[in-house]
Amino acid sequence: MNIILFLAGVFLVTFLVGRLLERIRIPWIFSALLIGLGLAAYNPFKEITSSESFVFLAQLGMYFLLFIIGFEINLKEIKRKKGFIIKTTIAIIFAEAFLGTFFVHYVFDISWMISILVATSFATVGEAVLLPILDEFKLTKTRLGQTILGIGVLDDIIEVATVIVLTVLLGTTVGHAHTTIGVTLIVLLVLFGLTYLFTHLKNKAGKIHFKGIASFFLFVVFFIFAFIGIGLIAEAAALGALLAGMALRNFIPDKKWKIIDSEIRTMAYGFFAPIFFLWVGVDTDIGYLIKFPLLVLAVMALTNTTKVITSYIMGRKELGNHRSIVLGVALSVKFSTSIVIIKLLFENDLIPLTLYSVLVGTTIMFKFVVPFLMSHLIRRWKIKS
């Protein structure tokens, strides 16, 4: 079978499985991850999934996801967040990252620096998974709903910081000795300089006229690839993709961006992202997960318990006992950024296959457990708008 027919089959199965997942309030995109796990157990298409063409498409999926994440970061909105949300975000992320660092370091014998990166990235929140649940119970605009989404927005800053640290690490690690510290710093300065420049040129961008949606779309794609290409010079392509999103959000006026917003998201989520999640799943060691299922449960228990206890301590006076517990359960869910960072660490041989497999397995388990648990608690405790 050639790669085109293989991808045709992947997209069809992703669509069919995705429809089933949506019925249990899990984003359809994770059906590609489940397919990847199936291929990890038995893969008759190993030649295709290990080919340069497939890996290149999967990496593009990773970059486009980071671009979308960067575009979603609204610095003005973050500045307006109230003190309670800011303090709660810091407490929850710090608590999980602190305990997670010790767990990763001692259980998997990973260096302290990498352990901190893994634990911090894994502590961030996948608020996109939670939005459908909040909407269904009409809690989106309530104090609880706004707190959940607010923490999800604020932890984007931590995600950006983690990607920056990872970029510097990749640019100076032994495995990339050809990239000097000086080159890495220059590339970082160029990327941040361009982001700052375009952020302050929004008024002039409004004067640019494009001949139709196609030409505007080409300009945006050029913008994305230029940032990624500059980042590749110093193993900072991931950061380049993230900053491209942040720069475009502040460069192109909202009225113009709405013209092609759906096209960009369709290309990212409809084509590239499924290939990326399939790639993530294929590289998982299913045999290790079957052999050590208690390790996955231990990571889940550590993450969930830490989130719930910290949320209860921080939120019981503001939200009440029941709502603060629901807050902790909700914030346990993971999404694309943590998977992207973990994948980058694995691809650059900074974490072993065992740790990578456990984290991917835990992420998948949370996708199924959190929506059900949240719905049950909201109904049982009669939390209403």
N, C-alpha and C positions, 0 to 999 in steps of 0.2 A: 504493500500500500504506500502511496506517496503522501507527502505532508499535506497537500490540499484536501485529499479525501479524508485524511485523519482529522483535520481541523473541522471539516464539514460534519463528521460524526460527533466531535466534541461539542460543537455549537448546538446540534440537535438534542443531544442528551442533556446538556446544560439547561436548555430551554424546558425540556420535559420535567426534569428533576426540580428545576427552579420553581415551577408552578406548584409543585407539592410543598416545597419549603415555605413559599409565601402563605400557604394556608395555616402554618403554625408560626407565623410572624417572624420568619427568618429571611433575610434578604436573599433573593434568588441567586445572586452572584456566588454564594458559597457552595452552590451545587457543583461548580467547577473544582472547588477544593476537595469535595467528596469524591468526584471522579478521579482526581489525582491520587487520592488515598487508595482507591480501588486499583489503579495502575501500579501503585507502589507495592501492593500485595502480589499482583501478577501483571506483568507488562509485556505483551507480545509486540509492542511498538517501541521498544527500547532504542532502536536505531534512530527513530524519528525524534523522540523526546530528548535525546542526547545530542542531536544535530545542532550545528551552529545556527541554522535558520530558525529553528524552534526557540533556542535560547535567546536569540536576538529579539524575536517577537515578544517573548516573555519579559525581557528587560525593558522593552518599550512599554509594556503594560505596567511595570513597576514605576517607571518614570511618569507616565500619564496619571497614575493614581496619586503620586506625590504632587504633581501639578494641581490636580483638583483639590487636594488637601490644602496646599498653599493658597489657592484661590479662595477657599472658604474661610481663611483666617482674616477676621475683620479687627484690625488693631484699635479702631475707634470704639467698637463695641466692647472690646476687652477692657479698655480704659474706663468705661462707664460702669463696670460690674461693681456691685456693692461689697462692702467689707466682709460680710458673712460668707459670700460665695468665694471670695479670694482666700480667706483664712481656711475655709473647708477644703478647697482644692489643694492648697499647700500641705495641709495636715494629712489628707488621704493619700496623695501621691508620695509624700515623703515616707509615711509609715509603711506602705507596701514596698517601695523601693529599698528602704532600709532593711527590712526583714528578708526581702527577696535577694538582696546582695549576699547576705550571709548564707542563705540556702544554696544559691548557685555556686558560690565559692567553695563551700565545704562538701557539698554533695557531688558536684561534678569536677571539682579540682580545677576551677578556672581562675585566672588572675583577678585581682581585685578590680582593676580598671574595667575589664570586660564584664565582670559580674555586675558592676554598677550600671554599665550601659544596658545590659540585658534586663536587669530588674527595673530600671527607670522606664525603658521603652515599653515593657510589659505592664507597667502600672497605669499607663494612659487608658483613656476611655473611648469606646466605640459608640458615640452618641447616635450615629445613624441607625443602628440596630434598634435603639430605644424609641425613636420618634413614632413609628407606627403604633406601638403599644400605648404611648401617652395620648396619641390622637384618638385611639379607639375608646379609651376611658375618659376622654375630654379633660385630660390633666395637663395638656401642653402649656396653657396660660396660667396655671395655678402656681402657688409658691413652690410646691414640690417639683412640678414639671420644669419651671424656670431654673430652679437650683440644679437639677440634673443636666439640663442643656447648657447652663452657664458654666458648670464645671467642665463639661465637654469642650466648650470653646476655650476656656482658660488653659486647659492642659495642652492646647495646641502650641503654646509658647514652650512648654517643656519638650514637646515633640521636636520642634525646630532646634532647640538647644542640643538635644540628643543627636540629631542628624549632623549638626555642626561638629560636635566632638568626634563622632564617628568618621566624618570626612577628614579631619586632621589626623586621626589615628590611621586611617587607610593610606593617607598620603605620606606618612612617615614610617610605616611598619616595614619590617624586614622584607616582607613579600613584595613590596613595591619600592625597592631601594633606588630605582631609577628616578623616582620623584623626590626631590630634595625638599627640606623644610621651607627653603626660600621660595621655590616654585609653588608649593602649597599655599603659602601665605599670600603670594601675588595673586593667585587664582581666586582665593577667598576675597581679597580686597576688590578685585575686578567684579566679582559676582555681587557683593554687597554694594559696591559703588554704583553699578548699573541699576540695582533694585532701588537704591535711594534716588538716583537721577530720574528714573521713569516715574517714581512715586510723586515727584514734584513737577511733572510735566503734563498733568492731567488736563489742564486747560487747553494746552496746545494740541493734545491728542484729539480733542473734540472738533478741531478744525480740519482734521485729515478726512478726506472723502474717498470712499472705496466704491468701485464699480460693481455693485452687487455683493451677495453673500459669499460667492466663491473667492473673490479677491481678498475680502476681509478674513476669510477662513485661512487662506494661504499665509497672510501676514501673521496671524496668531500662531500657526504651526511653525513658521520661520522663527518666531520669537522663542517658542518652547525649545526647538532644536538648537538654537544658538546658545541658550543658557546651558543646556545639557552638554553640548559640545565643548564649551569653555570649561565646564566642570570636569569633563573626562580627562583633561590635561593633568589634573592632580587627583584623580580618583574621587572627584567630588560631583559626579553626575547627579547623584540623588539630591544633593543640596541645590544644584543648579535647577533641577526640575521644580523643587519646592519654592525656590525664590522666583522662578519664572511665573508661577501662579500668583505669588504675593505682588510682584511688580505689575503684572497685567491687571490685577484687580484695582490697583490704584492709578493705573495709567489710562486705561480705556474707560470712558464715561459709561455709566450703567445703561443708559438708553441704547448705546451702540452694542454693548456686550450682550444684551438680551437677544439681539438678532441671531447670534450664533451660539449662544450658551447651550442650547439643546443639542446642536450638532457636535460640539466638543465633548459633551458628556456621553452622547451616544457612541462616539468613536472610542472614548476611553473605557466606558463600562460594557458596551455591546461587543467590542472586538478585542481590544488589548487586555483588559482586566481578566476575562475568563482564562486566557492563555497563561497569564501570570499566576493565578491561583491554582491552575492545573500543574504548573511547574513547581509550585510550593508543595503541593500534595505528593507529586511523583517522587520527590527527594526524601520523603519521610520514611523512616525505618519502622515499618509496621510490625516486624518481628520483635523489635525492642519494646514497642508499646504493649503487645500481647504478653510479652514475658514479664514486664514490669508495670502492670496497670495501676498498682498502688502508688507508684511515683506520680502518675498523672493526677490521681485523686488527691495526693498530698499537696501538689502545686495548687489545685483548685481550692482545697480547704484553706491553705495559707492565704491565698489571694482573697477569697470570699470572706473569710473570718476577719482578716485585717480591715477590709473595706467596710464591713458591717459595723465592727466595733468602733472604728474611727468615726464613721458617719454618725453613729448613735451618740458618741461623746460630743461631737461638734454640733449636731443638729437637734438634739432632743428638746432643747429650750425653744428653738426657733420653729421647728416643724412638728414636735411631739414625738412620742416613742415609736408609734407604728410607722409614721412617714419617714423618720430618720433611718429605720431598718430597711424600708423599701428603697431609700436612697442608696444605701450601701450595696444592696443586691443589684440594683440597676447599674451602678458604676463598675461592677465586676466584669461586664461584657467587654470584649476586645474587638478591634476592627483592623482596617488595612495598615495603618502606620506601624503598629507594633510588628505585624507580620513582615512588612517591608524591611524594617531595621534588622529583624532576626534573620531574614533571608540574606541580607547584605553581609552580616557577620558570618553566616555559614559559608557563603560563596567565597569569602576571603580567608577561609580557614581559621577564623578567630574563635569559633565555638565548634564543638564536636557534633557529630550526627546524633548522638544520644540526646544531648540537650535540645538541639533543634527539633527533634521528633517529639519530645515531651512537650515543648512549648506549643508546637502546632496542634498536637493532640488536645492539649488543655484549651486552646483557643476554640477548637471545634466543639468541645464539650460545653463550653460556656454559651455558645450560640444556641444550643438546644435547651440547656438548663435554665438560663436567666429569663427568657421570655415566658416560659411556663411558670416559674416560681414567682415572677412579678405579677402575672395575671392572677395567680392563686391568692397571693397576699392582698392584692388590691380588692378582690372580691370578698375575701374572708373578713378583712378589717373594714370593709365598706368605705374605702377611701374615695370620696367624690369630689367633683369640681366645686 
